[in-house]
Amino acid sequence: MDILPLPAEALVGSEPLSVAAIAAYVVAAVWAPSVHNTQPWWFSVAGQEISLYADFGRQLMVADPRGREMMISCGAALFTARLAPRSLGYIPETSVLPDPVRPLLVARVSWQRVPRLGPAIQTAVSVRRPPASVLFASGGEHLGISHE
């Protein structure tokens, strides 16, 4: 199925996010819950993209020798990093485990502008209404279709 791009005038948030906004997103993601509050992650920012890395130096080797709980904690940080851009009307695009050569790279998050929903909702509502030529009685009983 092909997805057609929206026209530029139907998009909001056309300017790139500021460095301060991106920094605020990273700060929010750092506050994500983690196993025994280890915060086994670190972030890097390049342009309009945040990268999340696992920090194996913070892995609990006795309690979590396989790193499963560490990756669950990284998932919580990733969730927060994806949620934060939505507060300014951006949709995050996430690539999980994007580079097999770099196993510490858990995910990359970038964002796109959000389409305005007003016209789309109005169109959807108008499509659901019956055509004016359909006749109903006051009790909701269908009387037929007018051929005028």
ChimeraX attribute file (.defattr): number of C-alpha atoms within 10 A of each C-alpha:
attribute: neighborCount
match mode: 1-to-1
recipient: residues
	/A:1	3
	/A:2	4
	/A:3	5
	/A:4	6
	/A:5	6
	/A:6	11
	/A:7	8
	/A:8	10
	/A:9	9
	/A:10	14
	/A:11	15
	/A:12	15
	/A:13	14
	/A:14	12
	/A:15	7
	/A:16	12
	/A:17	15
	/A:18	11
	/A:19	12
	/A:20	9
	/A:21	14
	/A:22	19
	/A:23	13
	/A:24	15
	/A:25	19
	/A:26	23
	/A:27	15
	/A:28	15
	/A:29	24
	/A:30	21
	/A:31	13
	/A:32	18
	/A:33	17
	/A:34	20
	/A:35	17
	/A:36	10
	/A:37	10
	/A:38	15
	/A:39	21
	/A:40	23
	/A:41	26
	/A:42	17
	/A:43	19
	/A:44	12
	/A:45	15
	/A:46	8
	/A:47	12
	/A:48	14
	/A:49	15
	/A:50	23
	/A:51	21
	/A:52	25
	/A:53	22
	/A:54	23
	/A:55	18
	/A:56	14
	/A:57	10
	/A:58	12
	/A:59	22
	/A:60	17
	/A:61	11
	/A:62	7
	/A:63	10
	/A:64	12
	/A:65	11
	/A:66	12
	/A:67	15
	/A:68	11
	/A:69	18
	/A:70	25
	/A:71	21
	/A:72	15
	/A:73	23
	/A:74	28
	/A:75	21
	/A:76	19
	/A:77	26
	/A:78	26
	/A:79	13
	/A:80	20
	/A:81	29
	/A:82	22
	/A:83	16
	/A:84	21
	/A:85	21
	/A:86	14
	/A:87	9
	/A:88	13
	/A:89	17
	/A:90	21
	/A:91	18
	/A:92	20
	/A:93	13
	/A:94	18
	/A:95	13
	/A:96	15
	/A:97	16
	/A:98	13
	/A:99	13
	/A:100	8
	/A:101	8
	/A:102	10
	/A:103	11
	/A:104	16
	/A:105	20
	/A:106	20
	/A:107	20
	/A:108	24
	/A:109	19
	/A:110	19
	/A:111	19
	/A:112	17
	/A:113	19
	/A:114	18
	/A:115	19
	/A:116	15
	/A:117	11
	/A:118	9
	/A:119	11
	/A:120	12
	/A:121	11
	/A:122	10
	/A:123	11
	/A:124	10
	/A:125	10
	/A:126	11
	/A:127	10
	/A:128	8
	/A:129	8
	/A:130	9
	/A:131	10
	/A:132	8
	/A:133	11
	/A:134	12
	/A:135	15
	/A:136	12
	/A:137	9
	/A:138	7
	/A:139	6
	/A:140	8
	/A:141	9
	/A:142	11
	/A:143	10
	/A:144	11
	/A:145	12
	/A:146	9
	/A:147	6
	/A:148	4
